[in-house]
Amino acid sequence: MVLTTASVPDQDKVAYWRAAVGRALVPVSVAPRDDGPFSGRITTDRLGCLRVSTMEADANRVSRTPELISGSSEALIAVGVQVSGTATMVQDGRRAEVSEGDLVVYDTARPYSFDYPERFSTHVFQLPRHALGVSDAAIDQAVGTVIGPMDGFGAVLRPFLSKLATSVHSYSPAIGGMLANSVIDLLATLVTDGARPVPAEADTARSHLVLRIRGHIDGKLGDPNLSPELIARTHHISVRYLHRLFEGEGTTVGRLIQQRRLEECARELARRGRTSPTVSAVAQRWGFVSPAHFSRAFRTAYGLSPREWRSLRVEGVAAPRPDVLPVAALSAGGRA
């Protein structure tokens, strides 16, 4: 089944799309984010008790309300594969940021919302909750969560689901039924894996990776091209996973880079000697391309200009410690 707004009059497109999503997936409310004509296309097919759909649409907000849920006869578990674009999903008080390549698990029998800020595409796999054969506790723990493209079992499952979604129409009913049983087993594994507490050894490995990345940043501070994207590529992880690693560090990767650059500049400017490099030379050595940007960031962090800092330190007057940046430094942000 293919449903599209392509031939629908502009004034009827949103209502048509709401009905199309309700027919292919579950009834939801739809609120476009833009004023122009709305565009959407959804294809859906079945593999046994498994419904497989691919949805592409303009920016919009989708909500599954208690009123809509009360009119549904069956509780379904859904697994979405974000093909393009981003989304913010909320269910059971959990807020999940969904990026390209992520898997997201949700329960159609509970209120939820998806906010798509731009045009997007996603595959959706729906099956009866009871068909999973896993405990309610495991399902409750897994719904409303995102599994990144490099995270656990999701890294193995995502390519398979993406391929299956684009070829589901090519299988005979007999093969489709066999495939459905296999997919349900895989989705049950995904839910169980998502509900499992992180083992101590995995947490240790994550800590080691953070330390390795911090060491890499320290060794590359002079490279003006140092960025989260470059760091993630060097360590063979996604940018999203890199940011997740640093959520527990109390800072972002971009802020850490700038903080470490400012610390090294402050230390070098404070050294006493017969000959001292210029302020711009120090800034350039530690990765700052723009002297003006460096001066602003330095003053925000230390409350002094680089020249004032140097004069005070050379004269032996007390100044803020270069190894402790004030909170204001963290708002300077980003890549220098």
C-alpha positions as a printed Julia matrix, in Angstrom:
336×3 Matrix{Float64}:
   0.0     0.0    0.0
   1.34    3.41  -1.01
  -0.28    6.6    0.3
   0.93   10.0   -0.85
  -0.18   13.62  -0.75
   1.18   14.23  -4.27
  -2.23   14.46  -6.01
  -4.2    15.83  -3.03
  -5.32   19.5   -3.07
  -3.11   21.67  -0.87
  -5.89   22.51   1.59
  -6.58   18.79   2.16
  -3.02   17.49   2.41
  -2.68   17.57   6.22
  -6.02   15.85   6.81
  -5.16   13.24   4.19
  -1.76   12.66   5.78
  -3.25   12.25   9.25
  -5.62    9.61   7.89
  -2.81    7.9    5.95
  -0.6     7.58   9.03
  -3.55    6.29  11.03
  -4.27    3.67   8.39
  -0.65    2.54   7.93
   0.52    2.86  11.56
  -1.77    4.06  14.37
  -4.07    7.08  14.71
  -2.13   10.23  15.63
  -2.56   13.98  15.48
  -0.35   15.83  12.99
   0.75   19.46  13.19
   2.96   20.74  10.32
   5.81   23.03  11.36
   5.81   25.06   8.13
   3.13   27.18   6.48
   3.59   25.88   2.92
   1.82   22.92   1.31
   2.51   19.69   3.21
   4.13   16.74   1.47
   4.26   13.15   2.69
   4.5     9.6    1.41
   4.11    6.32   3.27
   4.38    2.75   2.04
   3.38   -0.22   4.17
   3.38   -3.99   3.84
   3.12   -7.05   6.06
   5.36   -9.94   7.02
   3.11  -12.26   9.01
   2.02  -10.29  12.11
   4.76   -7.73  11.47
   3.85   -4.48   9.73
   6.7    -2.72   7.93
   6.29    0.89   6.81
   8.51    3.59   5.34
   7.45    7.18   5.95
   8.85   10.34   4.38
   7.34   13.74   5.14
   7.92   17.43   5.72
   8.67   18.84   9.17
   5.8    18.15  11.59
   4.87   17.12  15.12
   3.1    13.79  15.64
   1.25   13.06  18.88
  -0.4     9.9   20.15
  -2.9    11.07  22.78
  -4.87    9.11  25.41
  -8.06    9.8   23.42
  -6.57    8.25  20.28
  -5.2     5.31  22.26
  -8.63    4.57  23.76
 -10.0     3.97  20.27
  -7.32    1.4   19.39
  -7.96   -2.29  19.94
  -4.39   -3.62  20.05
  -1.21   -2.7   21.92
   1.74   -2.54  19.54
   5.46   -2.16  20.07
   7.21   -0.14  17.37
  10.86    0.07  16.4
  11.81    3.0   14.2
  14.94    3.27  12.07
  15.78    6.92  11.35
  16.89    7.04   7.71
  17.31   10.81   7.36
  16.58   13.92   9.36
  16.26   14.14  13.13
  13.5    13.85  15.71
  12.78   14.47  19.37
  10.72   11.7   20.9
   8.97   11.87  24.28
   7.34    8.9   26.05
   6.91    8.03  29.73
   8.72   11.24  30.68
  11.78   10.21  28.68
  13.07   12.64  26.07
  15.18   11.08  23.33
  17.06   12.85  20.54
  16.94   10.68  17.42
  19.58   11.13  14.74
  20.21    9.5   11.38
  20.99    5.79  11.85
  19.43    5.55  15.32
  16.88    2.96  16.41
  14.05    4.06  18.7
  11.66    1.81  20.62
   8.18    2.96  21.67
   4.81    1.62  22.8
   1.69    2.67  20.87
  -0.49    1.93  23.92
   1.07    4.87  25.79
   1.05    8.56  24.87
   4.06    9.72  22.89
   5.14   12.44  20.52
   7.66   12.83  17.71
   8.85   16.3   16.73
  10.51   16.37  13.3
  12.17   19.79  12.76
  13.0    19.09   9.1
  11.99   16.79   6.29
  12.71   13.23   7.33
  12.48    9.57   6.41
  12.04    6.62   8.73
  11.29    2.89   8.65
   8.8     1.66  11.25
   8.37   -1.96  12.34
   5.22   -2.69  14.36
   4.19   -5.92  16.06
   1.77   -6.95  18.81
   3.25   -6.43  22.24
   2.51  -10.02  23.25
   4.36  -11.38  20.19
   7.72  -10.24  21.58
   7.62  -12.84  24.32
   9.65  -10.74  26.76
   8.66   -9.47  30.19
   6.61   -6.33  30.66
   9.42   -4.97  32.83
  11.93   -5.32  29.98
   9.56   -3.62  27.54
   8.84   -0.81  30.01
  12.55   -0.2   30.45
  13.28   -0.21  26.72
  10.49    2.03  25.4
  11.23    5.7   24.95
  14.92    4.99  24.4
  17.29    5.43  21.48
  19.9     2.9   20.37
  22.72    4.54  18.42
  24.27    3.02  15.27
  27.34    2.01  17.3
  25.5     0.81  20.4
  25.36   -2.88  21.3
  23.04   -5.16  19.39
  21.52   -2.19  17.55
  24.73   -1.86  15.53
  24.13   -5.35  14.14
  20.37   -5.06  13.7
  20.07   -1.66  12.02
  21.56   -2.59   8.6
  19.38   -5.71   8.44
  16.18   -3.8    9.25
  17.02   -1.06   6.74
  17.54   -3.6    3.97
  14.41   -5.54   4.88
  12.25   -2.42   4.84
  13.22   -1.64   1.25
  12.67   -5.19  -0.02
   9.71   -6.44   2.02
   7.39   -6.45  -1.02
   9.59   -8.94  -2.88
   9.01  -11.94  -0.58
   6.31  -14.58  -0.99
   3.83  -15.06   1.88
   5.59  -18.26   2.95
   9.03  -16.66   3.03
   7.54  -13.53   4.58
   6.1   -15.53   7.46
   9.45  -17.19   8.14
  11.19  -13.82   7.98
   8.64  -12.33  10.37
   9.41  -14.94  13.01
  13.13  -14.22  12.68
  12.61  -10.46  12.88
  10.42  -10.79  15.97
  13.17  -12.81  17.67
  15.68  -10.12  16.74
  13.46   -7.33  18.03
  12.93   -9.24  21.27
  16.71   -9.45  21.59
  16.96   -5.7   20.95
  14.43   -4.94  23.69
  16.12   -7.31  26.14
  19.53   -5.86  25.32
  18.21   -2.33  25.8
  16.78   -3.24  29.19
  19.99   -4.83  30.42
  22.1    -2.8   32.88
  25.48   -1.72  31.55
  28.08   -4.26  32.77
  31.03   -2.98  34.78
  33.5    -3.99  32.09
  31.6    -1.93  29.48
  31.67    1.08  31.8
  35.42    0.59  32.27
  35.96    0.38  28.52
  33.98    3.61  28.09
  36.13    5.34  30.71
  39.29    4.2   28.94
  37.95    5.53  25.65
  37.2     8.92  27.24
  40.74    9.07  28.61
  42.16    8.16  25.21
  40.09   10.87  23.53
  41.17   13.43  26.13
  44.8    12.51  25.43
  44.18   12.84  21.7
  42.68   16.31  22.21
  45.66   17.41  24.3
  48.03   16.23  21.58
  46.15   18.03  18.79
  45.32   21.39  20.4
  47.55   23.21  17.91
  45.52   21.89  14.97
  42.93   24.57  14.09
  40.83   21.88  12.35
  40.4    19.83  15.54
  36.66   19.22  15.91
  34.2    16.64  17.24
  33.76   15.3   13.7
  37.5    14.78  13.24
  37.89   13.22  16.7
  35.01   10.8   16.09
  36.41    9.77  12.7
  39.86    9.19  14.2
  38.43    6.91  16.91
  36.02    5.11  14.54
  32.88    6.16  16.4
  29.92    8.34  15.5
  29.76   12.0   16.48
  26.59   11.25  18.43
  28.32    8.51  20.42
  31.25   10.86  21.08
  28.9    13.43  22.58
  27.24   10.72  24.68
  30.61    9.74  26.1
  31.16   13.28  27.35
  27.67   13.77  28.81
  29.02   12.41  32.09
  32.1    14.64  31.94
  30.23   17.84  32.67
  31.21   19.48  29.39
  30.93   19.12  25.64
  33.75   18.15  23.31
  33.83   21.6   21.7
  34.0    23.34  25.06
  36.71   20.99  26.27
  38.85   21.79  23.23
  38.5    25.53  23.82
  39.08   25.2   27.57
  42.3    23.25  27.08
  43.54   25.72  24.44
  42.91   28.65  26.77
  44.69   26.9   29.63
  47.78   26.28  27.52
  47.77   29.86  26.24
  47.45   31.18  29.79
  50.37   29.08  30.99
  52.59   30.16  28.1
  51.74   33.83  28.49
  52.59   33.62  32.2
  56.12   32.32  31.64
  58.92   34.7   32.45
  61.83   35.05  30.08
  64.01   37.51  28.25
  62.14   36.99  25.02
  58.45   36.24  24.89
  56.34   35.33  21.85
  53.64   37.74  20.84
  50.08   37.15  22.01
  48.97   36.33  18.46
  51.82   33.82  18.08
  50.76   32.05  21.29
  47.13   31.99  20.15
  48.08   30.55  16.76
  50.35   27.91  18.34
  47.39   26.56  20.32
  44.89   26.44  17.48
  43.19   29.85  17.53
  42.86   31.11  13.96
  41.42   34.53  14.82
  43.32   36.78  17.29
  40.13   38.71  17.96
  38.21   35.56  18.82
  41.06   34.43  21.07
  41.07   37.74  22.96
  37.31   37.62  23.52
  37.39   34.0   24.69
  40.36   34.68  26.98
  38.72   37.69  28.6
  35.5    35.72  29.11
  37.45   32.92  30.8
  39.88   34.96  32.92
  38.37   38.42  33.22
  41.53   39.94  31.7
  42.86   40.49  28.23
  45.82   38.26  27.23
  48.2    41.27  27.54
  46.83   42.21  30.96
  47.23   38.58  32.06
  50.84   38.51  30.88
  51.71   41.8   32.6
  50.25   40.73  35.93
  51.94   37.34  35.88
  55.31   38.7   34.82
  55.12   41.35  37.56
  54.23   38.65  40.1
  50.78   40.01  40.87
  48.2    37.38  41.81
  45.85   36.44  39.01
  43.31   33.65  38.47
  44.86   30.2   38.36
  45.27   29.03  34.75
  44.29   25.48  35.66
  40.87   26.51  37.01
  38.6    28.2   34.49
  35.56   30.08  35.78
  32.11   28.92  34.75
  31.91   31.73  32.18
  34.57   29.97  30.15
  32.2    27.12  29.42
  29.8    29.46  27.7
  32.44   30.58  25.21
  31.87   27.17  23.57
  32.7    25.49  20.36
  35.55   25.12  18.0
  38.02   27.98  17.8
